[in-house]
Every structure is written in structure tokens, then in C-alpha cells.
């Protein structure tokens, strides 16, 4: 699938960067049970820093996509990796929730400059440029990083302390930025363009892209709540040790390692994309309903089902964003960023909503109400056209 040794090195650098990207995304939620006592915070504190992260990564998606079109995907990716990694490194020395919330916003802002250019680079490195396979591979790497965050970093943080574990993940992120700079080929001239008003408005006003972004919020509900709160939940109700809770939560990232690639193949071989995304939203709601049962076995089923949904659903959403783009190939990154912006900015709400209901009514009600809200996101998907292929 690759044309040269240089392309192989570039692909390896991008995959490694994606793994550490996911590690710095999820590890704070995984080790918050250690951070919370030091910071004097509970589930509301976790909700606050989670929301700050999603706000940063959501709001900066479109500016990131514009920069991809103006500067080229490699330059933007390197800047984003270094910004997010330096902010993650700085988190290790902070002592209050507001300080960490500001840095998590910056981690998210940096990551907003990474995903869309990464998809463009991966798709062009792979021979034939098939959207589904490229996005599936990139998302599988993300899930490997999530596994490290939700299980490996729990063990590491218990052994070395949460501050040292965050310093290590931030340092690894800086390293991936350097590798991306060294090994990914320079942006070609046709990857760079002035961002005109007409293509920008074409993308931002595209009804299909907006609907894909809103529909993807249905996957965000189960994915963000399971990855961000499952460990804290299981420890809070005394249902598991930290290591077991981390292993259970990590299933939400282990499963998509396989289902992202599977979802990519499905995307490239079928035409009924809307129906598949609708089914994924229903399964996302079902996963959250399982979480309400408050046992380790129910948590395992919840995390596995949420992982299936994430692998297939996100692959369809981002491959669809690339294929639905009508503004020209040089604006693929912007189209992906716009879809990402819609669903990630909306992802500010799930952690705030979930933590609020938990504090008011308890964990079971938090899971149930979140599942009920998830079903609403079938509506934008059903309003889409059925065929997305260019």
C-alpha cells in the first residue's frame, strides 16, 4: 500500500504520534482518582477539566482546518502536536483544578490542529487514497493509545505518582512532534491554497457536513463518558480495584482497534452509510444503559459495546466528511475539521451533564439519563442523504 521506504517512515511517525495523542487525551480521566485527593476535587472537578478539554479541541477545529489549507497538513500537524504535548507536560506541576482546566483547554486546542491534517496525510500516503481504510487505520492507532492511557497509565501512576506519569506522556508527545517533522514529507504545492471566502462558506454551510457532525454526538455520549468516568465510577461504588477498573475501562479503546479497521472496510464497500450510523447511535444509548446496572460485569459489556460503536461510528463520520466535501481536494482537512468541531464542541456537554446528574441523583441515573439523551442524535442522521460517496 506504500510507495517507498520514506512513506513507511512517515506512516510510522504518524501512527506513533496518534498513539501518544490519545494517551494525552485520556490519561487525566484515567488517573483522576489519584489526582482528586491531592487537588481537593471530586466528580465535578473531573467534569470541569473534561469540559475544558473538549471546548479547546472543539473550538479550534475550524481554524485548524483553515491553516491546513493555507500552510499544508504537515506544518499544522507538527505545531499542534508540540502545543498539546507541552501543555500536557505542564499539567504535571499544577496544583489546582482551574490551572489544570486552562492547560487541558490548551491540550485540546493543540490537538485540534492534529486530527484533520493527520487524516489527509494518511490518506495520501496509502496507495489509492481510500477514505475508509485510511481513517480506520488512524483511529485504530488512537485506540492503542487509549489502551495505554486507561490501563497502562493507571498502573504507572500508582507506582510513580500521577505527576511523573503526566510528565512522561507529555515528553513522549514532544518526541512524536520531532519525528513527524523529520520523517513526514514536505507538503506538496497542491496541498496549499489561499482560503477563499466561497469555499469556506461552502463547507461551513454544507447541510450534510453539519448533520454528520451533529449525528456524531451520539457516539460521543458513550465514548466520552465511558473513557472519562468509568474508572472513577467503579472505584466510587467500590466495585473494583484501580487496576481492574482501568482494565475494564480500557475495553472501550481495545475493541475499536479492530472495529475501526472493520468499519473502514464496511464504509468502502457499502452505500447505506446513514443506516449504519443510525444503528451505531442506538447501540451507543444501549451501552450507557448497561452502565446503569453498576456492576463489573455490566461495566465490561458497556465498555465493549461503546467500543464497537466508536470504531465503526467515528470511521463513518470522518470518512464521510472527506467524501462529502464539495469545495475541492485542498479543503478536505477543513471539511473534516468542521465535522470534528461540531461534535467535539458539543462534547463539552456530556461530562458536565453526567457529573451533574451523578451529584444530584447518583451514578445509575447519570448513565440512564445520558443514554436517553443519546437517542436524540438519530434525528440529524436520518435527515441526511443516504449516499455519501463522491
C-alpha atoms as one frame of an Amber mdcrd trajectory, in Angstrom:
protein
   0.000   0.000   0.000   3.013   2.290   0.464   5.163   3.608  -2.347   8.582
   3.890  -0.662  10.652   3.437   2.481  10.219   7.162   3.120   6.446   6.713
   3.075   6.792   3.823   5.535   8.781   6.021   7.941   6.249   8.797   7.541
   3.349   6.432   8.231   5.138   5.018  11.292   5.726   8.535  12.638   2.074
   9.463  12.143   0.838   6.280  13.830   3.195   6.760  16.805   2.089  10.394
  17.127  -1.563   9.298  17.045  -0.957   6.763  19.834   0.621   9.357  22.136
  -2.057  11.882  21.123  -4.685   9.501  22.517  -2.586   8.856  25.619  -2.515
  12.570  26.436  -6.241  12.803  25.647  -7.416  10.101  28.064  -4.841   9.683
  30.809  -6.098  12.503  33.047  -9.532  10.899  33.335  -7.930   7.523  34.000
  -5.747   8.698  36.906  -8.095  11.309  38.370  -8.757   9.027  41.333  -5.141
   9.830  42.323  -5.264  13.489  41.304  -8.572  14.260  43.027  -7.410  13.859
  46.670  -4.299  15.983  46.012  -6.366  18.681  44.316  -9.285  18.538  46.758
 -11.764  17.715  43.981 -14.395  15.084  43.185 -16.501  14.096  40.191 -17.410
  17.751  39.485 -13.711  18.571  39.155 -13.299  15.769  36.620 -16.318  17.110
  34.750 -14.798  20.621  34.677 -11.407  19.631  33.262 -13.031  17.245  30.776
 -15.318  20.022  29.526 -12.363  22.436  29.231 -10.506  19.931  27.079 -13.456
  19.392  24.742 -14.023  23.135  24.497 -10.434  23.638  23.312 -10.422  20.783
  20.837 -13.857  21.728  19.502 -13.500  25.491  19.051 -10.119  25.319  17.295
 -11.070  22.693  14.704 -12.148  25.132  12.009  -9.161  27.487  12.482  -7.003
  24.361  12.298  -8.684  23.290   9.067  -8.141  26.744   7.562  -4.472  26.547
   8.473  -4.241  23.110   6.823  -5.436  24.671   3.574  -3.092  27.689   3.920
   0.077  26.092   5.308  -0.279  22.406   4.411  -1.062  19.418   6.653   2.481
  18.652   7.833   3.215  22.105   9.266  -0.108  22.310  11.063   0.245  18.784
  12.468   3.711  19.490  13.914   2.548  22.744  15.542  -0.493  21.012  17.044
   1.466  18.065  18.436   4.043  20.327  20.103   1.421  22.678  21.600  -0.715
  19.878  23.047   2.315  17.960  24.331   3.905  20.955  26.059   0.590  21.762
  27.750   0.246  18.114  28.844   3.782  18.253  30.261   2.987  21.448  32.186
  -0.108  19.823  33.740   2.183  17.647  35.840   3.255  20.606  38.019  -0.135
  22.282  38.538  -1.918  22.213  41.907  -5.495  23.455  41.369  -8.456  22.497
  39.177  -8.636  25.948  37.463  -4.944  25.733  36.496  -5.361  22.227  35.121
  -8.563  23.247  33.308  -6.668  26.024  31.464  -3.929  23.614  30.448  -6.420
  20.962  29.369  -8.028  23.621  27.178  -4.591  24.175  25.584  -4.050  20.419
  25.191  -7.365  20.285  23.344  -6.522  23.378  21.276  -3.271  21.778  20.129
  -4.992  18.508  19.307  -7.488  20.437  17.187  -4.594  21.079  14.793  -3.629
  17.395  14.585  -6.527  15.177  13.548  -7.659  16.662  10.225  -4.161  17.069
   8.746  -3.363  13.581  10.004  -6.290  12.094   8.069  -5.191  13.947   4.921
  -1.562  12.783   5.265  -2.538   9.161   5.981  -4.982   9.019   3.068  -2.355
  10.328   0.654   0.376   8.018   1.930  -1.807   4.963   1.366  -1.920   3.886
  -2.263  -5.335   4.567  -3.759  -6.320   7.045  -1.033  -9.407   5.162   0.156
 -11.098   7.179   2.886 -12.399   4.298   4.983  -9.144   2.341   5.252  -7.082
   5.445   5.978  -9.391   6.740   8.711  -9.796   3.232  10.135  -6.019   2.793
  10.456  -5.596   6.217  12.046  -8.432   5.582  14.504  -7.019   2.171  15.425
  -3.760   3.871  16.434  -5.794   6.236  18.608  -7.348   3.268  20.361  -3.947
   1.722  21.065  -3.058   4.981  22.804  -6.340   4.884  24.685  -5.486   1.417
  25.964  -2.175   2.752  27.293  -3.987   5.652  28.964  -6.841   3.752  30.585
  -4.873   0.732  31.756  -1.111   1.218  31.474  -1.105   4.730  32.899  -3.214
   3.660  35.881  -0.549   1.106  36.801   2.258   3.586  36.113   0.629   6.399
  38.091   0.050   4.133  41.089   3.723   3.120  41.003   5.354   6.504  40.315
   2.732   9.125  41.191   0.341  10.941  38.895   2.664  13.908  38.307   5.520
  11.841  36.927   3.141   9.850  34.720   1.793  13.053  33.146   5.312  14.401
  32.655   6.264  11.216  30.815   3.267  11.293  28.476   3.850  14.965  27.698
   7.517  14.297  26.961   6.610  11.436  24.626   4.286  13.818  22.816   7.118
  16.292  22.223   9.183  13.420  20.789   6.420  12.495  18.324   6.294  16.100
  17.133  10.007  15.939  16.301   9.607  12.598  14.497   6.718  13.982  12.437
   8.861  16.952  11.472  11.771  14.715  10.453  10.039  11.911   8.574   6.787
  13.169   7.047   7.493  14.522   3.524   7.152  18.229   2.868   3.725  19.423
   1.830   3.277  19.467  -1.913   2.295  22.647  -3.687  -1.212  21.343  -4.405
  -1.781  20.825  -0.661  -1.545  24.564  -0.022  -4.105  27.116  -1.101  -5.420
  30.524  -0.225  -8.610  30.038   1.760 -11.203  31.939  -0.222 -14.499  33.097
   1.165 -16.566  30.978  -1.232 -15.074  27.534  -0.359 -15.079  28.436   3.338
 -18.769  29.322   3.244 -19.453  26.269   1.067 -18.063  23.988   3.761 -19.442
  25.795   6.818 -22.895  25.999   5.252 -22.975  22.434   3.933 -26.078  20.835
   5.414 -24.723  17.297   5.077 -21.489  18.083   6.938 -23.424  19.785   9.737
 -25.734  16.786  10.080 -22.789  14.355  10.187 -21.206  16.422  12.980 -24.422
  16.516  14.999 -25.010  12.809  14.490 -21.508  12.011  15.748 -22.528  13.438
  19.124 -24.425  10.188  19.574 -21.109   8.322  19.672 -19.521  10.981  21.875
 -22.017  10.346  24.655 -20.947   6.762  25.265 -17.300   7.182  24.281 -16.550
  10.281  26.397 -18.479   9.098  29.453 -17.058   5.572  29.460 -13.456   6.662
  28.798 -13.633   9.644  31.142 -15.700   8.360  34.065 -15.781   4.544  34.145
 -12.681   4.148  36.340 -13.821   6.845  38.752 -17.320   5.329  38.785 -16.172
   1.758  39.572 -13.853   2.978  42.309 -16.542   5.282  43.699 -19.042   2.452
  44.180 -16.335   0.068  45.447 -16.919  -2.416  42.625 -13.287  -2.866  41.548
  -9.648  -2.163  42.328  -7.866   0.575  40.377  -6.114  -1.952  38.142  -9.312
  -3.871  37.370 -11.263  -0.647  36.812  -8.592   0.523  34.381  -8.710  -2.784
  32.530 -12.499  -2.618  32.239 -12.470   0.986  31.012  -9.712   0.205  28.517
 -12.090  -2.123  26.652 -13.648   0.987  25.116 -10.321   1.502  23.333  -9.244
  -2.125  22.837 -12.340  -3.042  20.841 -12.063  -0.141  18.322  -8.507  -1.187
  17.473 -10.249  -3.877  15.441 -13.649  -2.354  14.723 -12.168   0.862  13.269
 -10.447  -1.140  10.529 -13.575  -3.261  10.121 -15.656  -0.104   9.924 -13.321
   1.294   7.277 -13.759  -1.766   5.093 -17.530  -1.628   5.549 -17.569   2.064
   4.646 -15.639   1.466   1.433 -17.852  -1.449   0.362 -21.439  -0.359   1.106
 -23.737   2.503   0.187 -26.055   2.593   3.223 -23.910   4.846   5.363 -26.806
   6.662   7.016 -28.429   3.445   8.227 -25.178   2.179   9.728 -24.592   5.424
  11.635 -28.183   5.376  12.951 -27.718   1.853  14.277 -24.481   2.955  15.944
 -26.308   5.712  17.844 -28.888   3.207  19.127 -26.089   0.928  20.324 -24.383
   3.911  21.990 -27.534   4.542  24.032 -27.760   0.839  24.897 -24.159   0.875
  26.134 -24.922   3.726  28.529 -27.998   1.880  29.743 -25.798  -1.104  30.658
 -23.579   1.212  32.699 -26.554   1.997  34.942 -26.546  -1.573  36.292 -23.477
  -0.693  38.396 -21.559  -3.957  38.410 -18.237  -5.016  36.959 -19.928  -7.388
  34.502 -22.301  -4.683  33.281 -19.362  -2.280  33.015 -17.497  -4.781  30.821
 -20.492  -5.097  28.493 -20.946  -1.316  28.488 -17.301  -0.662  27.533 -17.242
  -3.341  24.820 -20.424  -2.078  23.176 -19.260   1.540  23.391 -16.008   0.427
  21.749 -17.831  -1.206  18.841 -19.830   1.980  18.349 -16.761   4.216  18.473
 -14.797   2.125  15.996 -17.499   1.984  13.345 -19.269   5.272  14.023 -16.292
   7.620  14.027 -14.791   5.949  10.969 -18.027   6.543   9.075 -18.295  10.131
  10.292 -14.775  11.230   9.322 -14.534   9.262   6.099 -17.946  10.708   5.254
 -16.705  14.238   5.953 -13.872  13.754   3.453 -16.167  12.287   0.791 -18.961
  14.819   1.306 -16.587  17.745   0.816 -17.655  19.725  -2.277 -15.128  22.563
  -2.082 -12.097  20.824  -3.649  -9.423  18.361  -2.547  -7.292  21.058  -0.939
 -10.145  21.679   1.506 -10.504  18.084   2.713  -8.845  18.981   6.024 -11.234
  21.864   6.550 -14.286  19.665   5.880 -13.051  17.080   8.388 -12.246  19.833
  10.885 -15.737  21.286  10.554 -17.390  17.949  11.343 -14.916  17.442  14.179
 -15.615  20.939  15.504 -19.356  20.355  15.663 -19.210  17.079  17.531 -16.266
  17.941  19.814 -17.670  21.340  20.814 -20.897  19.515  21.599 -18.848  17.063
  23.659 -18.425  19.761  26.293 -21.919  18.829  27.463 -21.728  15.049  28.215
 -19.136  15.267  31.059 -20.866  18.290  32.613 -24.306  16.693  32.285 -23.163
  13.310  33.570 -21.262  14.713  36.588 -24.213  16.971  37.478 -26.754  14.120
  37.411 -24.362  11.898  39.400 -24.002  14.529  42.114 -27.772  15.076  42.252
 -29.164  11.560  41.731 -26.293   9.055  41.760 -24.331   7.097  39.176 -27.167
   4.877  37.919 -29.311   7.864  36.991 -26.322   9.518  35.351 -25.906   6.573
  32.984 -29.637   6.228  32.284 -30.286   9.891  31.521 -27.198  10.063  29.329
 -28.465   7.058  27.353 -31.857   8.691  26.871 -30.282  11.919  25.567 -28.113
   9.916  23.163 -31.141   8.673  21.206 -31.923  12.239  20.118 -28.904  12.218
  17.831 -30.526   9.748  15.457 -32.574  12.658  14.104 -29.783  14.545  12.265
 -28.504  11.299  10.738 -31.941  10.404   9.401 -32.182  13.860   7.810 -29.107
  13.136   5.665 -28.985  11.779   2.144 -28.274   8.037   2.044 -25.363   8.006
  -0.441 -22.177   9.838   0.625 -19.598   8.612  -1.895 -18.074  11.208  -4.211
